Amino acid sequence: MLRNFLKIAVAGALALGLTACTKEEKKEKVVQQAEPAKTVIKVGATPVPHAEILEFVKPLLKKKGYDLQIVEFTDYVTPNIAVDEGELDANFFQHSPYLTEFNSNKKTHLVKTVSVHLEPMGFYSKKIKSLDELKDEAVIAVPNDPTNESRALDILEKQGLLTFNDVALKTALDIKTNPKNLFIKELDAPQLPRILDEVDAAIINTNYALAADLNPLDDAIVLESKDSPYANIVAVKEGNENKDYIKALDEVLTSKEVKDFIKEKYKGAIIAAF
């Protein structure tokens, strides 16, 4: 009987020892798997006004314990790919319709977190000073990405220069009536300010206009309506939208300080969207 008791006692001790080891191993694994606290936020942006706004919020984020690193891009594709592949934490350069179309075409998984500002597109020209001077068969350059091209063509339609078939996103192929026989030239958005000397007019995104020293309020012959749905947003990879560092970024970008900065610096050419 004593022998059996000793066997049971030894077995119990071994079981307790194994349980203790297992618990310790689990604790060790949890410690090893815990992510280090994130202190650096990398955000991709086009130079004006996005990078300028991000520069302004650097000290605000510093107070929250984060260092903001701004990576500048001059196109509308690379910053989305970089966020989707995890090279950037977020980007700030686009509007929701563009993001939706990009996700659909490129099979990326990006989501909007907050709207920051609206940049009204403008109709610019170095050859005319009013739409009345626009000649027949004039060449008008527009962005070639689907959402911004449709947005640019909306401006021409509202000015009575063209009408379109009923489609979700307009292109030159959807023109229904064209009284002046205008020629629509589709180009990459960053090129548009550079070819103003070569075309009769161009419809340019405000960020590229500002970068080319064009003032939307002074230089645009026609400016997009301020009730446009194309507010510029912060975008992140799906699943990261509730991370603490993204919430901190969103909070400073939609703060009163940023609203005042936008109002003072851009004098109405850019409008806060929050």
C-alpha positions in Angstrom: 0.0 0.0 0.0 2.9 2.3 0.9 4.4 1.5 -2.5 1.2 2.5 -4.3 1.0 5.7 -2.3 4.6 6.6 -3.2 3.8 6.0 -6.9 0.8 8.3 -6.8 2.8 11.0 -5.0 5.6 10.8 -7.5 3.2 10.9 -10.4 1.4 13.9 -8.8 4.7 15.7 -8.4 5.7 15.1 -11.9 2.3 16.3 -13.2 2.5 19.5 -11.1 6.1 20.0 -12.3 5.0 19.6 -15.9 2.0 21.9 -15.4 4.2 24.5 -13.8 6.7 24.3 -16.7 3.9 24.5 -19.2 2.6 27.7 -17.6 6.0 29.2 -17.4 6.6 28.3 -21.1 3.3 29.9 -22.0 4.2 33.1 -20.1 7.6 33.1 -21.9 6.0 32.7 -25.3 3.5 35.6 -24.5 6.4 37.8 -23.5 8.3 36.9 -26.7 5.3 37.4 -28.9 4.3 40.8 -27.4 4.9 43.6 -30.0 7.3 46.4 -29.0 5.6 49.7 -28.4 5.3 51.6 -31.7 6.8 55.1 -31.6 7.4 55.9 -35.3 4.5 56.4 -37.8 5.5 56.4 -41.5 3.0 58.2 -43.7 3.2 58.6 -47.5 1.9 61.8 -49.0 2.1 64.1 -52.1 4.1 67.2 -51.4 1.4 70.0 -51.4 -0.7 70.4 -49.3 -0.6 66.9 -47.8 3.1 66.8 -46.7 2.8 70.4 -45.5 -0.2 69.5 -43.3 1.7 66.5 -42.0 4.8 68.7 -41.2 2.5 70.9 -39.2 1.1 68.0 -37.0 4.6 66.6 -36.2 4.8 68.4 -32.9 1.2 67.5 -32.0 2.1 63.8 -32.5 5.4 64.2 -30.6 3.3 65.2 -27.6 1.5 61.9 -27.9 4.7 60.0 -28.0 5.1 59.4 -31.7 7.7 60.4 -34.3 6.1 61.1 -37.7 8.1 60.2 -40.7 6.8 61.7 -44.0 7.6 59.9 -47.3 6.8 62.1 -50.3 5.5 60.7 -53.6 4.6 62.4 -56.8 2.2 59.8 -58.2 -1.1 58.3 -57.1 -0.2 54.6 -57.2 3.0 53.9 -55.2 1.7 55.2 -51.9 -1.2 52.8 -51.9 0.9 49.8 -52.9 3.4 50.8 -50.1 0.6 50.8 -47.5 -0.9 47.6 -48.7 2.5 45.9 -48.5 3.3 47.2 -45.0 6.1 49.6 -46.0 4.0 52.6 -44.8 1.6 52.8 -41.9 -0.8 55.2 -43.7 -1.0 57.5 -46.6 -2.6 60.9 -47.2 -3.2 62.1 -50.8 -6.5 60.7 -52.2 -10.3 60.8 -51.9 -12.7 57.9 -51.2 -13.9 57.4 -54.8 -10.3 57.0 -56.0 -9.5 54.6 -53.1 -12.6 52.4 -53.9 -11.6 52.2 -57.6 -8.0 51.5 -56.7 -8.9 48.6 -54.3 -11.1 47.1 -57.0 -8.5 47.3 -59.8 -5.4 46.5 -57.8 -6.9 44.0 -55.3 -5.6 46.0 -52.4 -7.2 46.1 -49.0 -7.1 49.7 -47.9 -9.7 51.6 -45.8 -10.4 55.2 -45.0 -10.1 56.4 -41.4 -10.9 60.2 -41.6 -11.6 63.0 -44.1 -9.2 65.9 -43.7 -9.7 68.5 -46.4 -11.2 69.2 -49.8 -9.1 70.4 -52.8 -11.4 71.8 -55.5 -10.2 71.0 -59.0 -9.6 73.9 -61.3 -9.8 74.7 -65.0 -6.5 76.5 -65.9 -5.2 78.0 -69.1 -2.3 80.2 -70.3 -4.1 81.0 -73.5 -7.5 82.2 -72.4 -8.9 84.2 -69.5 -12.5 83.1 -69.7 -14.6 80.2 -71.1 -16.1 82.6 -73.6 -12.6 82.7 -75.3 -12.4 78.9 -75.7 -12.1 78.1 -79.4 -13.7 75.3 -81.4 -11.5 72.1 -81.4 -9.6 73.3 -78.3 -7.4 70.7 -76.5 -8.3 70.3 -72.8 -6.0 68.0 -70.7 -7.5 66.0 -67.8 -6.2 63.4 -65.4 -6.2 59.9 -66.8 -7.2 57.9 -63.6 -10.9 57.0 -63.7 -12.2 58.9 -60.7 -10.3 62.2 -61.3 -11.0 62.1 -65.1 -14.8 61.7 -64.3 -14.5 64.5 -61.8 -12.8 66.8 -64.4 -15.4 66.0 -67.0 -18.1 66.9 -64.5 -16.7 70.4 -64.5 -16.9 70.6 -68.3 -20.5 69.3 -68.2 -21.6 71.8 -65.6 -20.2 74.6 -67.7 -22.3 73.5 -70.7 -19.3 72.5 -72.8 -20.1 68.8 -73.0 -22.9 66.3 -72.2 -22.4 62.6 -71.4 -24.2 59.3 -71.4 -25.5 58.2 -68.1 -22.5 56.3 -66.6 -20.9 56.0 -63.1 -17.5 57.2 -64.2 -17.2 59.4 -67.3 -14.5 59.2 -69.9 -14.1 60.9 -73.3 -15.7 57.8 -74.8 -18.9 58.7 -73.0 -19.4 62.1 -74.6 -22.9 62.5 -75.9 -22.8 66.1 -77.3 -19.7 68.2 -78.0 -20.8 71.5 -79.6 -17.2 72.9 -79.8 -15.6 69.7 -80.9 -13.3 69.8 -78.0 -10.5 67.3 -77.8 -9.9 65.7 -74.4 -6.3 64.8 -73.8 -5.8 62.2 -70.9 -2.5 62.5 -69.0 -1.0 61.5 -65.7 -2.2 64.0 -63.1 1.4 65.2 -62.2 2.0 66.1 -65.8 -0.9 68.5 -66.2 0.7 71.7 -64.9 3.8 71.1 -67.0 1.9 70.9 -70.3 -0.2 74.1 -69.9 1.9 75.8 -72.6 1.0 72.9 -75.0 -2.7 72.7 -74.6 -5.6 75.2 -74.6 -6.5 74.4 -71.0 -6.1 71.7 -68.3 -8.2 70.6 -65.4 -5.7 70.1 -62.5 -5.9 68.7 -59.0 -5.2 71.4 -56.4 -2.2 69.7 -54.9 -0.4 69.7 -58.2 -1.6 73.2 -59.0 -0.2 74.5 -55.7 3.1 72.7 -56.3 3.4 74.5 -59.7 2.7 77.9 -58.0 -0.8 78.1 -59.4 -3.2 79.7 -57.0 -6.7 78.1 -57.4 -8.5 81.2 -56.2 -6.6 83.6 -58.5 -5.5 81.5 -61.5 -8.4 79.0 -62.0 -10.9 80.1 -64.6 -13.5 77.7 -63.1 -13.2 76.1 -59.7 -15.0 72.9 -58.7 -18.0 73.4 -56.4 -17.2 73.4 -52.7 -19.9 70.8 -52.0 -17.8 68.2 -53.9 -17.8 64.7 -52.4 -14.0 64.4 -53.1 -12.5 65.2 -49.6 -9.0 64.0 -49.1 -8.6 61.1 -46.6 -6.2 59.1 -44.5 -6.0 55.5 -45.7 -4.5 52.5 -43.9 -4.4 48.8 -44.5 -7.6 47.0 -43.4 -7.3 45.8 -39.8 -5.0 48.7 -38.7 -7.7 51.4 -38.5 -8.2 50.9 -34.8 -4.5 50.8 -33.8 -3.5 53.4 -31.2 -1.0 55.0 -33.4 -3.5 55.4 -36.3 -6.1 56.9 -33.8 -3.4 59.4 -32.7 -2.7 60.3 -36.3 -6.4 60.8 -37.1 -6.9 62.8 -33.9 -4.2 65.4 -34.7 -5.2 65.7 -38.4 -8.8 66.5 -37.5 -7.9 68.9 -34.7 -8.8 72.6 -34.3 -5.1 73.4 -34.8 -5.2 71.8 -38.3 -8.4 73.5 -39.2 -7.0 76.9 -38.3 -3.7 76.1 -40.1 -5.6 75.2 -43.4 -7.7 78.3 -43.2 -4.7 80.6 -42.6 -2.2 79.0 -45.0 -4.4 78.2 -48.0 -6.8 81.2 -47.8 -9.8 79.2 -49.0 -8.0 77.3 -51.9 -8.2 74.3 -49.6 -11.1 73.7 -47.1 -11.1 71.6 -43.9 -13.5 68.6 -44.3 -14.2 68.0 -40.6 
